[in-house]
Amino acid sequence: MTSTSIEAYKKINKDGTVGQQAEEILKFLKFQGEPMTNKEIQQSTGLEISSVSGRVNDLKKQGLVEVVGKRPCGVTGNTASIVLPVTNYGQWKKIFLTE
């Protein structure tokens, strides 16, 4: 299973899908202007949750989004990390940042 996942990632990375998905997620988060969970992003964009999780992690590594805290997910009701583009981070930092 792991090798299949790695092969799938390599394939979509090579054909540019990874970059397109990351760009789509970043644009969506900027448009929304408020912190969201991965599941909320998935439900709104229609991307697979595995794609959303992977691309959000890529965006975090690139310093383009930040985890600004945790709250109940609007989809699952479970407490989950919420992310926001770095450009919007300052306005939400005091509200959502948890130590």
Biopython code that builds the backbone (N, CA, C, O; Angstrom):
import numpy as np
from Bio.PDB.StructureBuilder import StructureBuilder

atoms = [
    (1, "MET", "N", (0.824, -1.197, 0.000)),
    (1, "MET", "CA", (0.000, 0.000, 0.000)),
    (1, "MET", "C", (0.865, 1.258, 0.000)),
    (1, "MET", "O", (0.585, 2.195, -0.747)),
    (2, "THR", "N", (1.908, 1.293, 0.822)),
    (2, "THR", "CA", (2.767, 2.461, 0.891)),
    (2, "THR", "C", (3.441, 2.733, -0.437)),
    (2, "THR", "O", (3.484, 3.879, -0.884)),
    (3, "SER", "N", (3.969, 1.699, -1.078)),
    (3, "SER", "CA", (4.635, 1.918, -2.358)),
    (3, "SER", "C", (3.647, 2.415, -3.398)),
    (3, "SER", "O", (4.017, 3.211, -4.261)),
    (4, "THR", "N", (2.401, 1.967, -3.338)),
    (4, "THR", "CA", (1.386, 2.442, -4.264)),
    (4, "THR", "C", (1.113, 3.924, -4.045)),
    (4, "THR", "O", (0.982, 4.679, -5.009)),
    (5, "SER", "N", (1.025, 4.346, -2.786)),
    (5, "SER", "CA", (0.806, 5.752, -2.466)),
    (5, "SER", "C", (1.969, 6.613, -2.944)),
    (5, "SER", "O", (1.766, 7.699, -3.487)),
    (6, "ILE", "N", (3.168, 6.127, -2.740)),
    (6, "ILE", "CA", (4.356, 6.868, -3.174)),
    (6, "ILE", "C", (4.375, 6.970, -4.692)),
    (6, "ILE", "O", (4.671, 8.032, -5.239)),
    (7, "GLU", "N", (4.063, 5.886, -5.367)),
    (7, "GLU", "CA", (4.024, 5.906, -6.836)),
    (7, "GLU", "C", (2.956, 6.867, -7.333)),
    (7, "GLU", "O", (3.189, 7.605, -8.290)),
    (8, "ALA", "N", (1.794, 6.869, -6.700)),
    (8, "ALA", "CA", (0.719, 7.782, -7.100)),
    (8, "ALA", "C", (1.145, 9.230, -6.905)),
    (8, "ALA", "O", (0.891, 10.077, -7.761)),
    (9, "TYR", "N", (1.797, 9.517, -5.771)),
    (9, "TYR", "CA", (2.262, 10.878, -5.514)),
    (9, "TYR", "C", (3.276, 11.302, -6.570)),
    (9, "TYR", "O", (3.199, 12.411, -7.098)),
    (10, "LYS", "N", (4.221, 10.425, -6.877)),
    (10, "LYS", "CA", (5.234, 10.750, -7.884)),
    (10, "LYS", "C", (4.592, 11.048, -9.226)),
    (10, "LYS", "O", (5.021, 11.956, -9.938)),
    (11, "LYS", "N", (3.567, 10.287, -9.572)),
    (11, "LYS", "CA", (2.880, 10.484, -10.852)),
    (11, "LYS", "C", (2.180, 11.843, -10.901)),
    (11, "LYS", "O", (2.335, 12.588, -11.869)),
    (12, "ILE", "N", (1.400, 12.169, -9.846)),
    (12, "ILE", "CA", (0.688, 13.443, -9.884)),
    (12, "ILE", "C", (1.630, 14.626, -9.683)),
    (12, "ILE", "O", (1.341, 15.731, -10.140)),
    (13, "ASN", "N", (2.752, 14.403, -9.003)),
    (13, "ASN", "CA", (3.742, 15.460, -8.862)),
    (13, "ASN", "C", (4.383, 15.753, -10.215)),
    (13, "ASN", "O", (4.587, 16.912, -10.577)),
    (14, "LYS", "N", (4.695, 14.700, -10.953)),
    (14, "LYS", "CA", (5.333, 14.847, -12.255)),
    (14, "LYS", "C", (4.416, 15.545, -13.252)),
    (14, "LYS", "O", (4.880, 16.373, -14.036)),
    (15, "ASP", "N", (3.127, 15.227, -13.236)),
    (15, "ASP", "CA", (2.215, 15.824, -14.220)),
    (15, "ASP", "C", (1.680, 17.196, -13.801)),
    (15, "ASP", "O", (0.890, 17.800, -14.527)),
    (16, "GLY", "N", (2.105, 17.687, -12.640)),
    (16, "GLY", "CA", (1.732, 19.033, -12.211)),
    (16, "GLY", "C", (0.488, 19.113, -11.349)),
    (16, "GLY", "O", (0.119, 20.198, -10.898)),
    (17, "THR", "N", (-0.166, 17.987, -11.112)),
    (17, "THR", "CA", (-1.397, 17.993, -10.317)),
    (17, "THR", "C", (-1.145, 18.490, -8.900)),
    (17, "THR", "O", (-1.962, 19.228, -8.349)),
    (18, "VAL", "N", (-0.028, 18.097, -8.307)),
    (18, "VAL", "CA", (0.293, 18.518, -6.937)),
    (18, "VAL", "C", (0.325, 20.041, -6.851)),
    (18, "VAL", "O", (-0.285, 20.626, -5.957)),
    (19, "GLY", "N", (1.022, 20.670, -7.760)),
    (19, "GLY", "CA", (1.114, 22.128, -7.760)),
    (19, "GLY", "C", (-0.226, 22.792, -7.991)),
    (19, "GLY", "O", (-0.536, 23.805, -7.364)),
    (20, "GLN", "N", (-1.026, 22.230, -8.886)),
    (20, "GLN", "CA", (-2.354, 22.785, -9.164)),
    (20, "GLN", "C", (-3.252, 22.678, -7.943)),
    (20, "GLN", "O", (-3.975, 23.617, -7.610)),
    (21, "GLN", "N", (-3.205, 21.530, -7.276)),
    (21, "GLN", "CA", (-4.032, 21.350, -6.086)),
    (21, "GLN", "C", (-3.606, 22.298, -4.974)),
    (21, "GLN", "O", (-4.454, 22.900, -4.316)),
    (22, "ALA", "N", (-2.308, 22.436, -4.757)),
    (22, "ALA", "CA", (-1.806, 23.346, -3.723)),
    (22, "ALA", "C", (-2.230, 24.776, -4.028)),
    (22, "ALA", "O", (-2.650, 25.506, -3.131)),
    (23, "GLU", "N", (-2.122, 25.172, -5.277)),
    (23, "GLU", "CA", (-2.524, 26.524, -5.676)),
    (23, "GLU", "C", (-4.022, 26.722, -5.473)),
    (23, "GLU", "O", (-4.452, 27.774, -4.998)),
    (24, "GLU", "N", (-4.814, 25.722, -5.829)),
    (24, "GLU", "CA", (-6.264, 25.796, -5.646)),
    (24, "GLU", "C", (-6.615, 25.962, -4.173)),
    (24, "GLU", "O", (-7.463, 26.784, -3.826)),
    (25, "ILE", "N", (-5.970, 25.191, -3.309)),
    (25, "ILE", "CA", (-6.236, 25.268, -1.873)),
    (25, "ILE", "C", (-5.816, 26.619, -1.316)),
    (25, "ILE", "O", (-6.556, 27.223, -0.538)),
    (26, "LEU", "N", (-4.642, 27.102, -1.701)),
    (26, "LEU", "CA", (-4.167, 28.392, -1.208)),
    (26, "LEU", "C", (-5.101, 29.516, -1.655)),
    (26, "LEU", "O", (-5.446, 30.382, -0.851)),
    (27, "LYS", "N", (-5.509, 29.517, -2.903)),
    (27, "LYS", "CA", (-6.450, 30.539, -3.394)),
    (27, "LYS", "C", (-7.774, 30.463, -2.639)),
    (27, "LYS", "O", (-8.354, 31.486, -2.274)),
    (28, "PHE", "N", (-8.236, 29.250, -2.414)),
    (28, "PHE", "CA", (-9.493, 29.069, -1.687)),
    (28, "PHE", "C", (-9.390, 29.622, -0.274)),
    (28, "PHE", "O", (-10.285, 30.337, 0.176)),
    (29, "LEU", "N", (-8.310, 29.300, 0.431)),
    (29, "LEU", "CA", (-8.132, 29.803, 1.790)),
    (29, "LEU", "C", (-8.041, 31.325, 1.823)),
    (29, "LEU", "O", (-8.597, 31.966, 2.714)),
    (30, "LYS", "N", (-7.345, 31.894, 0.856)),
    (30, "LYS", "CA", (-7.253, 33.360, 0.792)),
    (30, "LYS", "C", (-8.623, 33.973, 0.541)),
    (30, "LYS", "O", (-8.965, 34.999, 1.129)),
    (31, "PHE", "N", (-9.405, 33.349, -0.327)),
    (31, "PHE", "CA", (-10.756, 33.847, -0.637)),
    (31, "PHE", "C", (-11.648, 33.761, 0.596)),
    (31, "PHE", "O", (-12.387, 34.699, 0.896)),
    (32, "GLN", "N", (-11.582, 32.631, 1.317)),
    (32, "GLN", "CA", (-12.407, 32.439, 2.505)),
    (32, "GLN", "C", (-12.040, 33.444, 3.589)),
    (32, "GLN", "O", (-12.914, 34.018, 4.238)),
    (33, "GLY", "N", (-10.732, 33.654, 3.780)),
    (33, "GLY", "CA", (-10.279, 34.636, 4.753)),
    (33, "GLY", "C", (-10.432, 34.236, 6.207)),
    (33, "GLY", "O", (-10.246, 35.062, 7.101)),
    (34, "GLU", "N", (-10.765, 32.990, 6.452)),
    (34, "GLU", "CA", (-10.886, 32.517, 7.835)),
    (34, "GLU", "C", (-10.262, 31.132, 7.951)),
    (34, "GLU", "O", (-10.195, 30.391, 6.971)),
    (35, "PRO", "N", (-9.805, 30.785, 9.155)),
    (35, "PRO", "CA", (-9.156, 29.484, 9.341)),
    (35, "PRO", "C", (-10.115, 28.332, 9.052)),
    (35, "PRO", "O", (-11.306, 28.403, 9.354)),
    (36, "MET", "N", (-9.571, 27.272, 8.462)),
    (36, "MET", "CA", (-10.379, 26.106, 8.117)),
    (36, "MET", "C", (-9.630, 24.822, 8.431)),
    (36, "MET", "O", (-8.400, 24.790, 8.444)),
    (37, "THR", "N", (-10.394, 23.762, 8.685)),
    (37, "THR", "CA", (-9.813, 22.434, 8.870)),
    (37, "THR", "C", (-9.626, 21.784, 7.498)),
    (37, "THR", "O", (-10.207, 22.229, 6.508)),
    (38, "ASN", "N", (-8.819, 20.739, 7.450)),
    (38, "ASN", "CA", (-8.629, 20.017, 6.191)),
    (38, "ASN", "C", (-9.947, 19.463, 5.666)),
    (38, "ASN", "O", (-10.197, 19.505, 4.461)),
    (39, "LYS", "N", (-10.782, 18.951, 6.541)),
    (39, "LYS", "CA", (-12.063, 18.368, 6.128)),
    (39, "LYS", "C", (-12.996, 19.445, 5.572)),
    (39, "LYS", "O", (-13.729, 19.187, 4.618)),
    (40, "GLU", "N", (-12.980, 20.631, 6.145)),
    (40, "GLU", "CA", (-13.786, 21.733, 5.617)),
    (40, "GLU", "C", (-13.296, 22.138, 4.230)),
    (40, "GLU", "O", (-14.094, 22.413, 3.334)),
    (41, "ILE", "N", (-11.970, 22.172, 4.064)),
    (41, "ILE", "CA", (-11.386, 22.480, 2.758)),
    (41, "ILE", "C", (-11.800, 21.409, 1.760)),
    (41, "ILE", "O", (-12.199, 21.719, 0.638)),
    (42, "GLN", "N", (-11.706, 20.153, 2.169)),
    (42, "GLN", "CA", (-12.059, 19.033, 1.291)),
    (42, "GLN", "C", (-13.515, 19.132, 0.855)),
    (42, "GLN", "O", (-13.820, 18.981, -0.328)),
    (43, "GLN", "N", (-14.402, 19.381, 1.789)),
    (43, "GLN", "CA", (-15.823, 19.446, 1.461)),
    (43, "GLN", "C", (-16.125, 20.604, 0.504)),
    (43, "GLN", "O", (-16.966, 20.475, -0.386)),
    (44, "SER", "N", (-15.446, 21.722, 0.689)),
    (44, "SER", "CA", (-15.706, 22.899, -0.139)),
    (44, "SER", "C", (-15.072, 22.814, -1.524)),
    (44, "SER", "O", (-15.631, 23.330, -2.492)),
    (45, "THR", "N", (-13.919, 22.173, -1.626)),
    (45, "THR", "CA", (-13.214, 22.114, -2.908)),
    (45, "THR", "C", (-13.538, 20.869, -3.725)),
    (45, "THR", "O", (-13.381, 20.867, -4.946)),
    (46, "GLY", "N", (-13.989, 19.815, -3.056)),
    (46, "GLY", "CA", (-14.262, 18.565, -3.755)),
    (46, "GLY", "C", (-13.039, 17.692, -3.970)),
    (46, "GLY", "O", (-13.139, 16.623, -4.573)),
    (47, "LEU", "N", (-11.887, 18.132, -3.483)),
    (47, "LEU", "CA", (-10.671, 17.315, -3.579)),
    (47, "LEU", "C", (-10.745, 16.169, -2.578)),
    (47, "LEU", "O", (-11.467, 16.250, -1.584)),
    (48, "GLU", "N", (-10.004, 15.114, -2.843)),
    (48, "GLU", "CA", (-9.923, 14.000, -1.899)),
    (48, "GLU", "C", (-9.230, 14.483, -0.624)),
    (48, "GLU", "O", (-8.338, 15.329, -0.682)),
    (49, "ILE", "N", (-9.642, 13.942, 0.534)),
    (49, "ILE", "CA", (-9.046, 14.360, 1.805)),
    (49, "ILE", "C", (-7.553, 14.073, 1.828)),
    (49, "ILE", "O", (-6.790, 14.842, 2.412)),
    (50, "SER", "N", (-7.120, 12.977, 1.199)),
    (50, "SER", "CA", (-5.686, 12.675, 1.164)),
    (50, "SER", "C", (-4.927, 13.739, 0.374)),
    (50, "SER", "O", (-3.798, 14.088, 0.719)),
    (51, "SER", "N", (-5.546, 14.248, -0.677)),
    (51, "SER", "CA", (-4.914, 15.317, -1.464)),
    (51, "SER", "C", (-4.858, 16.604, -0.656)),
    (51, "SER", "O", (-3.834, 17.286, -0.642)),
    (52, "VAL", "N", (-5.951, 16.938, 0.015)),
    (52, "VAL", "CA", (-5.982, 18.159, 0.829)),
    (52, "VAL", "C", (-4.923, 18.086, 1.927)),
    (52, "VAL", "O", (-4.164, 19.036, 2.124)),
    (53, "SER", "N", (-4.870, 16.965, 2.638)),
    (53, "SER", "CA", (-3.892, 16.827, 3.722)),
    (53, "SER", "C", (-2.468, 16.954, 3.205)),
    (53, "SER", "O", (-1.643, 17.640, 3.809)),
    (54, "GLY", "N", (-2.181, 16.303, 2.101)),
    (54, "GLY", "CA", (-0.845, 16.375, 1.513)),
    (54, "GLY", "C", (-0.484, 17.767, 1.052)),
    (54, "GLY", "O", (0.621, 18.244, 1.309)),
    (55, "ARG", "N", (-1.411, 18.427, 0.369)),
    (55, "ARG", "CA", (-1.121, 19.765, -0.146)),
    (55, "ARG", "C", (-1.036, 20.788, 0.974)),
    (55, "ARG", "O", (-0.207, 21.696, 0.908)),
    (56, "VAL", "N", (-1.869, 20.667, 2.001)),
    (56, "VAL", "CA", (-1.769, 21.582, 3.150)),
    (56, "VAL", "C", (-0.415, 21.400, 3.827)),
    (56, "VAL", "O", (0.216, 22.383, 4.216)),
    (57, "ASN", "N", (0.038, 20.160, 3.971)),
    (57, "ASN", "CA", (1.374, 19.927, 4.538)),
    (57, "ASN", "C", (2.455, 20.551, 3.674)),
    (57, "ASN", "O", (3.393, 21.152, 4.197)),
    (58, "ASP", "N", (2.339, 20.417, 2.352)),
    (58, "ASP", "CA", (3.304, 21.053, 1.445)),
    (58, "ASP", "C", (3.302, 22.567, 1.638)),
    (58, "ASP", "O", (4.362, 23.189, 1.705)),
    (59, "LEU", "N", (2.108, 23.160, 1.727)),
    (59, "LEU", "CA", (1.994, 24.608, 1.899)),
    (59, "LEU", "C", (2.569, 25.060, 3.240)),
    (59, "LEU", "O", (3.160, 26.136, 3.330)),
    (60, "LYS", "N", (2.400, 24.242, 4.283)),
    (60, "LYS", "CA", (3.002, 24.569, 5.585)),
    (60, "LYS", "C", (4.522, 24.546, 5.487)),
    (60, "LYS", "O", (5.191, 25.443, 5.998)),
    (61, "LYS", "N", (5.067, 23.531, 4.835)),
    (61, "LYS", "CA", (6.522, 23.428, 4.682)),
    (61, "LYS", "C", (7.090, 24.611, 3.903)),
    (61, "LYS", "O", (8.212, 25.047, 4.158)),
    (62, "GLN", "N", (6.319, 25.123, 2.964)),
    (62, "GLN", "CA", (6.762, 26.264, 2.159)),
    (62, "GLN", "C", (6.526, 27.594, 2.871)),
    (62, "GLN", "O", (6.907, 28.647, 2.359)),
    (63, "GLY", "N", (5.907, 27.552, 4.037)),
    (63, "GLY", "CA", (5.653, 28.772, 4.795)),
    (63, "GLY", "C", (4.509, 29.602, 4.247)),
    (63, "GLY", "O", (4.435, 30.801, 4.514)),
    (64, "LEU", "N", (3.615, 28.987, 3.484)),
    (64, "LEU", "CA", (2.510, 29.718, 2.875)),
    (64, "LEU", "C", (1.228, 29.663, 3.698)),
    (64, "LEU", "O", (0.367, 30.532, 3.561)),
    (65, "VAL", "N", (1.093, 28.648, 4.551)),
    (65, "VAL", "CA", (-0.025, 28.581, 5.486)),
    (65, "VAL", "C", (0.516, 28.263, 6.870)),
    (65, "VAL", "O", (1.590, 27.680, 7.016)),
    (66, "GLU", "N", (-0.242, 28.655, 7.877)),
    (66, "GLU", "CA", (0.131, 28.425, 9.274)),
    (66, "GLU", "C", (-1.023, 27.757, 9.999)),
    (66, "GLU", "O", (-2.188, 28.036, 9.716)),
    (67, "VAL", "N", (-0.701, 26.881, 10.926)),
    (67, "VAL", "CA", (-1.704, 26.363, 11.849)),
    (67, "VAL", "C", (-1.914, 27.458, 12.880)),
    (67, "VAL", "O", (-0.962, 27.895, 13.527)),
    (68, "VAL", "N", (-3.161, 27.909, 13.041)),
    (68, "VAL", "CA", (-3.436, 29.007, 13.958)),
    (68, "VAL", "C", (-4.187, 28.572, 15.200)),
    (68, "VAL", "O", (-4.578, 29.410, 16.012)),
    (69, "GLY", "N", (-4.392, 27.284, 15.359)),
    (69, "GLY", "CA", (-5.059, 26.780, 16.545)),
    (69, "GLY", "C", (-5.878, 25.548, 16.246)),
    (69, "GLY", "O", (-5.669, 24.865, 15.243)),
    (70, "LYS", "N", (-6.810, 25.278, 17.131)),
    (70, "LYS", "CA", (-7.716, 24.139, 16.985)),
    (70, "LYS", "C", (-9.116, 24.581, 17.357)),
    (70, "LYS", "O", (-9.305, 25.485, 18.172)),
    (71, "ARG", "N", (-10.102, 23.927, 16.744)),
    (71, "ARG", "CA", (-11.497, 24.163, 17.068)),
    (71, "ARG", "C", (-12.308, 22.998, 16.531)),
    (71, "ARG", "O", (-11.791, 22.197, 15.752)),
    (72, "PRO", "N", (-13.583, 22.884, 16.935)),
    (72, "PRO", "CA", (-14.406, 21.822, 16.379)),
    (72, "PRO", "C", (-14.589, 22.030, 14.867)),
    (72, "PRO", "O", (-14.884, 23.135, 14.410)),
    (73, "CYS", "N", (-14.410, 20.959, 14.115)),
    (73, "CYS", "CA", (-14.579, 20.997, 12.663)),
    (73, "CYS", "C", (-16.058, 21.145, 12.342)),
    (73, "CYS", "O", (-16.898, 20.481, 12.950)),
    (74, "GLY", "N", (-16.378, 22.008, 11.393)),
    (74, "GLY", "CA", (-17.757, 22.208, 10.974)),
    (74, "GLY", "C", (-18.350, 21.010, 10.247)),
    (74, "GLY", "O", (-19.569, 20.923, 10.096)),
    (75, "VAL", "N", (-17.510, 20.087, 9.796)),
    (75, "VAL", "CA", (-17.974, 18.899, 9.082)),
    (75, "VAL", "C", (-18.107, 17.713, 10.028)),
    (75, "VAL", "O", (-19.143, 17.049, 10.059)),
    (76, "THR", "N", (-17.056, 17.449, 10.798)),
    (76, "THR", "CA", (-17.031, 16.241, 11.637)),
    (76, "THR", "C", (-17.437, 16.492, 13.088)),
    (76, "THR", "O", (-17.885, 15.575, 13.776)),
    (77, "GLY", "N", (-17.283, 17.727, 13.550)),
    (77, "GLY", "CA", (-17.539, 18.037, 14.951)),
    (77, "GLY", "C", (-16.365, 17.733, 15.861)),
    (77, "GLY", "O", (-16.378, 18.103, 17.035)),
    (78, "ASN", "N", (-15.350, 17.061, 15.333)),
    (78, "ASN", "CA", (-14.154, 16.727, 16.110)),
    (78, "ASN", "C", (-13.212, 17.924, 16.157)),
    (78, "ASN", "O", (-13.168, 18.722, 15.221)),
    (79, "THR", "N", (-12.464, 18.048, 17.244)),
    (79, "THR", "CA", (-11.473, 19.109, 17.344)),
    (79, "THR", "C", (-10.351, 18.831, 16.354)),
    (79, "THR", "O", (-9.803, 17.729, 16.311)),
    (80, "ALA", "N", (-10.019, 19.839, 15.561)),
    (80, "ALA", "CA", (-8.995, 19.684, 14.528)),
    (80, "ALA", "C", (-8.205, 20.977, 14.382)),
    (80, "ALA", "O", (-8.681, 22.057, 14.731)),
    (81, "SER", "N", (-6.998, 20.847, 13.863)),
    (81, "SER", "CA", (-6.162, 22.011, 13.574)),
    (81, "SER", "C", (-6.805, 22.823, 12.456)),
    (81, "SER", "O", (-7.421, 22.277, 11.540)),
    (82, "ILE", "N", (-6.647, 24.131, 12.556)),
    (82, "ILE", "CA", (-7.147, 25.024, 11.512)),
    (82, "ILE", "C", (-5.977, 25.787, 10.917)),
    (82, "ILE", "O", (-5.054, 26.185, 11.627)),
    (83, "VAL", "N", (-6.026, 25.986, 9.605)),
    (83, "VAL", "CA", (-4.940, 26.660, 8.901)),
    (83, "VAL", "C", (-5.452, 27.924, 8.224)),
    (83, "VAL", "O", (-6.638, 28.072, 7.930)),
    (84, "LEU", "N", (-4.507, 28.823, 7.991)),
    (84, "LEU", "CA", (-4.795, 30.105, 7.376)),
    (84, "LEU", "C", (-3.577, 30.518, 6.563)),
    (84, "LEU", "O", (-2.448, 30.271, 6.989)),
    (85, "PRO", "N", (-3.774, 31.139, 5.407)),
    (85, "PRO", "CA", (-2.615, 31.647, 4.657)),
    (85, "PRO", "C", (-1.826, 32.641, 5.504)),
    (85, "PRO", "O", (-2.406, 33.382, 6.298)),
    (86, "VAL", "N", (-0.543, 32.655, 5.340)),
    (86, "VAL", "CA", (0.324, 33.528, 6.128)),
    (86, "VAL", "C", (-0.109, 34.986, 5.995)),
    (86, "VAL", "O", (0.006, 35.741, 6.960)),
    (87, "THR", "N", (-0.598, 35.397, 4.843)),
    (87, "THR", "CA", (-1.017, 36.787, 4.642)),
    (87, "THR", "C", (-2.168, 37.172, 5.554)),
    (87, "THR", "O", (-2.322, 38.351, 5.872)),
    (88, "ASN", "N", (-2.988, 36.207, 5.990)),
    (88, "ASN", "CA", (-4.109, 36.482, 6.875)),
    (88, "ASN", "C", (-3.820, 36.121, 8.327)),
    (88, "ASN", "O", (-4.670, 36.318, 9.195)),
    (89, "TYR", "N", (-2.648, 35.602, 8.592)),
    (89, "TYR", "CA", (-2.325, 35.048, 9.897)),
    (89, "TYR", "C", (-2.439, 36.067, 11.022)),
    (89, "TYR", "O", (-2.993, 35.761, 12.079)),
    (90, "GLY", "N", (-1.931, 37.255, 10.812)),
    (90, "GLY", "CA", (-1.895, 38.255, 11.875)),
    (90, "GLY", "C", (-3.248, 38.585, 12.458)),
    (90, "GLY", "O", (-3.375, 38.744, 13.672)),
    (91, "GLN", "N", (-4.263, 38.692, 11.615)),
    (91, "GLN", "CA", (-5.585, 39.085, 12.100)),
    (91, "GLN", "C", (-6.243, 38.019, 12.971)),
    (91, "GLN", "O", (-7.109, 38.338, 13.786)),
    (92, "TRP", "N", (-5.848, 36.766, 12.811)),
    (92, "TRP", "CA", (-6.457, 35.674, 13.558)),
    (92, "TRP", "C", (-5.574, 35.153, 14.690)),
    (92, "TRP", "O", (-6.043, 34.386, 15.532)),
    (93, "LYS", "N", (-4.322, 35.551, 14.723)),
    (93, "LYS", "CA", (-3.352, 34.984, 15.658)),
    (93, "LYS", "C", (-3.837, 35.038, 17.105)),
    (93, "LYS", "O", (-3.775, 34.032, 17.811)),
    (94, "LYS", "N", (-4.303, 36.164, 17.544)),
    (94, "LYS", "CA", (-4.700, 36.310, 18.941)),
    (94, "LYS", "C", (-5.975, 35.542, 19.273)),
    (94, "LYS", "O", (-6.195, 35.163, 20.423)),
    (95, "ILE", "N", (-6.806, 35.316, 18.273)),
    (95, "ILE", "CA", (-8.082, 34.634, 18.507)),
    (95, "ILE", "C", (-7.890, 33.128, 18.635)),
    (95, "ILE", "O", (-8.453, 32.502, 19.532)),
    (96, "PHE", "N", (-7.080, 32.536, 17.723)),
    (96, "PHE", "CA", (-7.028, 31.088, 17.631)),
    (96, "PHE", "C", (-5.760, 30.441, 18.129)),
    (96, "PHE", "O", (-5.762, 29.235, 18.376)),
    (97, "LEU", "N", (-4.689, 31.168, 18.288)),
    (97, "LEU", "CA", (-3.422, 30.549, 18.654)),
    (97, "LEU", "C", (-3.521, 29.924, 20.041)),
    (97, "LEU", "O", (-3.890, 30.576, 21.017)),
    (98, "THR", "N", (-3.176, 28.633, 20.094)),
    (98, "THR", "CA", (-3.176, 27.938, 21.383)),
    (98, "THR", "C", (-1.762, 27.538, 21.719)),
    (98, "THR", "O", (-0.973, 27.218, 20.830)),
    (99, "GLU", "N", (-1.447, 27.552, 22.949)),
    (99, "GLU", "CA", (-0.100, 27.205, 23.407)),
    (99, "GLU", "C", (-0.023, 25.734, 23.677)),
    (99, "GLU", "O", (1.029, 25.233, 24.074)),
]
sb = StructureBuilder()
sb.init_structure("model")
sb.init_model(0)
sb.init_chain("A")
sb.init_seg("    ")
for serial, (resi, resn, name, xyz) in enumerate(atoms, 1):
    if name == "N":
        sb.init_residue(resn, " ", resi, " ")
    sb.init_atom(name, np.array(xyz, "f"), 0.0, 1.0, " ", f" {name:<3s}", serial, name[0])
structure = sb.get_structure()
